[in-house]
Amino acid sequence: MSEGSNSTPPHSRSRGLAERSIRASAWLAGGTGIVAVLRLIVLGVLARLLEPADFGLVAAALLITAFVQIVIGAGLGPVLIQLPDLRDRHVRTVLAIGVVLATVLTATINWGAAPIAAAIFDIAELPSILAGISWIVPFRSISVIPEALLERELRFRAVSRIDVTGYTLGFAAVSISCAYAGFGVWSLVWGHLATAVLRCGLLLYAHPLPVGRPDLQSLREILGLAGGFTLGRFANFAALSGDTWIVGRVLSERALGLYKYAYELATFPAALIGTVLDRVMFPALARVQDKPEQLAKAFRAALALILLALGPLSAVMIVCAEPLVRIILGEAWLAIVPPFQVLSGIAVLRGAQKLSDSVARATGAVYRRSWRQAIYAASVIAGAWFGARYGILEVAAGVAVAVVISYALMLSLVLGLTGLSWTQLIATFLRALPATALAAAAAGVALPYLSGASALVQVMVPGLLAAVISFATALAMPRTLIGRDGQRAVRLVLRSVGPGGARLANSTLVRRIAGSATGVVDPL
């Protein structure tokens, strides 16, 4: 698995990496997009068959199992991607560590479900749910290893197919069938278990692991790097889950169910786009981690894409929040509309934050990343704790403030790693504001005229109007609204998706938006 010699010219290697990364993004985006749409459909079905409290119970149990998986998932998986000279002995050692930790952690959760649940949430029905769902730990823990190896090799086509198959035949089929059969909250438990087992089997089939004895030298190399990843992930976990814990602890399982899905719906676009870019950019940037100029160019282009994609979409989600919730979850969930709007307002920063995180991990700046994540976690917990005295809307507001603080801290780290200036980054952000403002205005003007229409029409018409106006404005003032970074990103995407994309890149309409230099692919 070690890197061999390569006589390819540097520019060709950079160009190949850029195009491979974008093609990988296309496959991953396709698979992630399919799973995301399926998640919305499945959530809509289950929301009409189960109670918000059922979702809250499972969310609490998953929070505990996710915490104990941090050492394996966040510590060992990224090491396999980031190590410059990865060998079979490293994989064997990681596998041995993973098996031992997974066994110990599963036994601990299963046998200690009652005291663990009481200490963290104090919800009467939680121990049995926690004991049942604890069996996902060994399967998810082992899955981390072949998945990391596939991502290192940019084999996202295989990862995407496994994600779609695992979710469709696992969670979707099992949970909906069980819910219709009257299994209640256990429908969600069996769905998660089925997904974990199926994904583990498919990943091991796609990338078999070498079996053998662990290696002491490899253990030292792995633990030295894994420590930084794990510390950062613990802090990140506290930041992403601290609000969930506080809502479940201070309020109720029903409030937790409502808040959980207000958060999930609001961050849905950011999670989709940000996760795709993170999973592709991390291994790609790790290959050029010692070239700040290429890191800077890739970061600015990807940031421009995130802002152009998420800004207008988030604006429409805020304006059309109530009909959107009616479509997806139904009337019983309208209480999530205000927190959903607040959380939608920070969706852009959520997506952009994943990109900053990719740069930090790819360059090995895991300890500098860790203390920033610790401040983020403390801010989330403090904001959520204060807000929980009033309700889930105030919790969402506290979390929004914490996200702004965290993103500013991560940007300061990126500046040091890439050599970019605050002026350059602020200019990239400012260029995205007009398109976002126009989308919000278009949706806001259209919605009142549709008060008697169905919820679907109340979402689709403002959304389409916002998209048309944003596109027309970008066509009229491409350099002003998109900027060179955005134009570079558009060219790179189009030139990297195959002959059809190249032809589209050279069309008059696209050349007007993306600039005239469509024949050049800027290297990452």
N, C-alpha and C positions, 0 to 999 in steps of 0.2 A: 503493500500500500504506500510505500514511500515514493516521493516524487522523483522521477527519473530525469535525466538530462533532456533538454529541449533545445533544438537548434532553430526553432521558429523565431523570426525577427520579433523584437519587443512590441512594435506597433501591431503586428498581426496577432500576437498573443493577447494584447489588450483589447483589440477589436473583437477577437473571438470570444473573450470572456464577457464583453458587453453583450454581444448577440446571444451567447448561450444563456446569460443571466436573464435577458428579456424573454427568450423563448421559454425558459424555465418558469418565469413569472406568468407567462400566458397559460401554461399547463396548470400551474398551481392556482392561478386566479380562476380558471375554469372549474377545477375540482372544488375549490373553496366556495366559489359562487353557487355551484349546484348544492353543496351541503348547506350553505347559508339559506338558500331558498327553501330547501327541504325542512330546515329547522323552523323557519317561519310557518310553513304549512303544518308541520307536526305540532308546533306550539299552539297554533290556532285550534287544531282539533282537540288536543289535550286540555287546553284552557276551558273548553266547553264540556269536558267530561270529568275534570277533577277540580278541586277547590284550590284557591291561592295558598291555603295552609299546607296542602300536600307538596306544592312546589317549594315552600319555605322549609319543610322538614328535610327534603332531599338536598336542598341547597346547603343547609347546615351540615349534613353528613358529608357532602362532597367537600366542604370547606376543610373539615378535619382530615379527610384522606389526602386532599391536595397538599396540605401542610407537611405531612410525613413523607410525601414523595419528592419534596424539594431537593433533598440531598442527591437523589438518583437522577431525577429529570433535569434539574438545573445545574447540578454540579458535574455529572459525568457525561451527559449528552453533548453539551457544547464543547467539552474538551476534545472529543473525537472529531469535531469540525475544525477547531482552532489549531490543534497541534500541527506544526508545519511538516513534520516527518512522521506520519502515522504508520505504525507497523502492526502486524498481527498480534504481537505480544501485548501491545496497548489494549487491543480489543478484548483479548482473553482476560486481561486483568480487570478491565471495566465490567465484563460479564460476571466474573467471579464476585466482585464487590456488589454488583446489582442483585445477584441471586441471594447473597447473604443478607443484605439490607432488606430486600423485599420480604424475605421469610420472617425476619425478626419484627418488622413493622406490621405485617399482616396479623401475626399472632398477638402482638401487643394491642392493636385496635380491637380485634375480635374478642379477646378475653377481658379486656378492660373497658368495654364499650360503655357500661353504666357510669363508672366514676369519671371517665373522660368526658362523656356527654354532659354530666351534671356540672363538672368544673367549667366547661366552656360556654354552654348555652342554658343549661337548667330547663330543658324542655322534656316533659314527661315521656312523650312518645318516641324520643330520639334514639335511645340505646338500641332498640331492636333494629331500626333502620340503619344505624351506624354499623352494627355487627354484620348485617347482610351485605351492605355496600363495600365493606372493607376488603372483599375478595377481588375488587378491581385493582388493588395495589400491586400484586405480583405481576399481573398481565400488563398493566400500564408501565411498570418499572422496566420490565424486559423489553417492551416495545420501543423504549427510548433509544436503545442501542442500534438496532437495524435502521430505525428512522433517521438517526443522526448520520449514519454512514451513507444512506441514500441521498440525504441533503448535501453532504460533503461532495458527493459526485454529481450534484445538480440533477439527480434523477427524479425530478418532481412529477414527471408523468406517472411514474409508478406510485409515488406518494399520493397523488391526486386520486388515482383509481382506487387505492386502498381506502382513502378517506370516504369516498362516495359509497363504496360497497359496504364498508363497516357501518356507516351511519344508516344506510338504507335498510340493509338486512339485519342490522343490530338494533339500534335504538328505535328507529321509526316503526319497523314491523312489529317488534316485540312489545314496545310500550303501548302502542295504539291497540294492538290485539288484546293485551291484558286489561287495558282501561275499559274497552267495550265488554270484556268478560266480568268486570266488576271487581278487579283486584285493587282499586284505589291507589294509594300512594305507592304500593309495591309495583305498580306498573312502571313507574319511573326507575325504581331500583333494578328490576329485571332488564329494562332497556339499557341502562348503563353497563350492567354486567355483560350482556350479550355483545355490546359494542367493543368492550375491552378485550374479550376473548377472541372475537373475530379479527380485530385489527392486529392483535399480537401474532396470530397464526399467519395472516397474510404478509405482514412485514418480515417475519422470519423466512417465509417462502421466497420473498422477493430478494432478500439479502441474507443468506445463511451466515451464521457466525462461526468463526474458528473456535474449536474446543480444545482446551489444554490447560496446563497449569498457569496460575498467575505468576507474574515476574516482579521481583522485588525492585529492580531498577525502574520498571514501568510504573510501579505503585508510587514511588517517590515523585516521578515526573507528573503523574496524573493528579496526585493529591495537592501538589504545589499550585497547580493551575486551577483545580476544581474548587479549592478553598475560596478563591476570589469570586468565581461564578456563584457558589453556594451562598456566600454572604450577601451578594447583590440580590440573589433570588429570594432569600428570606425577607430582605427589606422590601423588595418589589411585591412579594406575596402579602406582606402586612399592608402595603399601600393599596393593593387591588382588592383585598378581602377584609381589611379592618372595618370598613363601613358595613359590610354584610354581617360581620360578627356583632357589631354594636347594635344594629337594628334588631337582630335576632335575640340578643341578650337583654336589651333595654325595653324593646317594644313587644313584639309577639311573632309567632311563626307566620301568621297571616300578613302582618306588615312586612316581614322578610320576603314572603312570596311576591308581594306587590312591588317592593323596592327592587328585588332581584330582576324582575322582568321589565321594569321601567329602565333600569340600567342596561340590560341586555339589548333591548330594542333601540335605545338611544345610541349605544356604541356599536350597533350592528355594522354600519358602513365603515366606521373607523377600524373595527376589528377585521373586517374583510380585507380592506385595502392595506391597512398597516401590517397585518399578519403575513399577507402574501409578500410584501416588500421586505419585511424583516427576515422571513425564512429564506428568501433568495439573496438578499443583500448581504446577510451575515457571512455565508460561505464565500460569496464572490468578493466581498471587501477583505476578507481574511487573506486572500491571495495577493492583495496589493497593500497590505497593512503597513509596509515600510515606504509607501509612496504618497505623501500628503497631498500632492497636487491632484492625483487621480482620485483620492478619497474625497477631496473638496468638490471636484467636478461631479462625481457621482452623487454626493449628498445634496448639492444644490438642485440637480436635475430631478432627483426623486422627491425632494421637498416641494418643488414646483408642481409636480404631478399630484401629490397629496392635496395641496391647497386648492388646485383647480378642480379636483374631483370632489372633495369633501365639503368645501366651503358652500357652494350653491345648494348641494344636497341637504346639508344640515339646516340651511335657512328654510328650505321648503318643509322639512320635517317639523321645525318649530311652529311654522304658520299653520300647518295642516295636522297638528298633533292629535286633536280629538277624533276626526274621521279616520285617521290612520290606526289608532288604538281600537276603534269600533270594528274595523275590517279584520285586524289580526287576532285580537283577543276577545272581543265581544263587549257587551254592555257592562258586565260584572266587573270589568277592569278599568273603568273610566277614572277611578281615583288615581291612577298613575300618570294622568296627563300632565299636571304641573311639574312633578319631578322629571318626567320624560323631557319636557321642554328645556329645563335647566341643564340636564345632562347632554342633550343634543347640542347645546351651545358650546360645549367643550369637546365635541367629537373631533374637530380638526386637530386640536392639540393632542388628543389621544392617539390619532394616527401618526402624527408627526413625531410624537415621543418614541414610538417604536423604531423609527428610522434613526434617531439619535442613539438609541440603545444599541442598534446594530453596529454603528461606528465604534462605540465604546468597547463592545465585546470583541469585534473583529480585530481591533488593535491591541487587545490584551489589557486595556485600561480598566480591569475589573475591580480593583480596589478603590480607585478614584470614583468609579461608578457606584460602588457600594455605599459610601457615606452620603452621596446624594440621594440614593434610594432610601436610606435611613431617614433623612429629613422629610422626604416625600411621605413615607409611612407615618411618621409622627404627625405630619400636617393632616393627613387623611383621618387618622384616629381622633385627633383633637377636634377637627371640624365636624366629624360624624357624631362624636360624643356630645358636643354642644348642641348640634341640630336635633339629636334624638330626644331631647327634652321637649320638643315641640311637635315633630312629625317627620315623615319621610321627605317632604319638600325641603325642609331645613337641612336634613342630612345631605340631600343632593347639592344644596348651595354650599355647604361646608366642603364637600368633596371637590366641587368646581374650583374653589379658591386654592385648594391643595394642588390640583393639576397645574394651574398657572404657575405656582411657585416651583413645582418640580420641573416643568418644561424649561423655565428660565435657567435653572441649575444645570440641566443636561445640555442646553445650548452652550453654556460657558465651557463645558468639557469638550464639546465638538470643536469649538473655536481653537482650543489649544491643540487638538489632535490633527486638524486639517489646515490650520493657518488662515482660515476665513476670518473676516471682520464682522462686527455687529452691524455695520452699515450695509454690507452685502446681504446679510440675512434679513434685516428689516426691509430692505428693498424688495426681496422676494415675497415677503408677507404682504407688503402694501399693494403689490400688483394683483394679489388675489382678492382684495377687498371690494373693488367695483363689481366684479362678477357676482360675488356673494350678496352684495347690497341690491343689485338688480334682480337677482333671483327672489330675494325676500320681498321686494316691492311688487314684483309681478304676481307672486302667489298671494300676497296680502290684498292686492286690488281685486283679483279674480274670485277669491273665496266667498266674500259676502254676496255675490250675485248667484251663488250656487246653494244657498241655504235650504232650498226645498229639494235638492237633488240627493241621490244616494251617497253614502260615504265613499264608495269607489270613485264616483265622478268628482266628489269634492277633493280627492287626492290627485287623480290623474290629470284633470284640466289645469289646475295651478302648476303641477309639476311639469307638464309639457310646455306650458306658456313660459315658465321660468327657464327651461332648457333652450327653447327657441330664442328667447331674448339674449341669454348668455352667449349662445353660439353666434348670433348675429353681431353682437358687440365685439366679440373676439375676432370675428371676420373683418370688422371695420377698423379696429385698433389693435392688431395682434401684438406689436412690440410693446405697447403701453400696458395691456392687460395680461399678457402672457410672459413677456420678457424673454431674454435670451436663454435663460435656464429652462423655462417651460418649452420654448421652441426646440431646444436641443433634446429634451426628453421626448417630445412628440416625434421628432425625426428618428430618434433611436428606437422607439417602440415600433414605428411603422417599418423601418428598414430591417428589423430583426424578426418579424413574424412571417417572413417568407415572400415569395414573388408577388403575391396579391398585395401585401403591405407595401412593397417597394413601388408597385404601380400606383397605388393610392397616394403614396408620398409624393410622387411626381405629378399628380393631378393639379390643375390650376387652383382649385378650391383649397386643397390642403397646403399647397405651396404658399398661398396667401396667408394662412394662419401660422404654419410652421417655419416659414422663412424659405429662402431660395436654395439653401445649401443642403438639399435633401439627399444629395449623393454622398455626403460625408457622414460617417458614423463616429461620433466622438467616443473615444475609448474611456472605459471606467478606470 
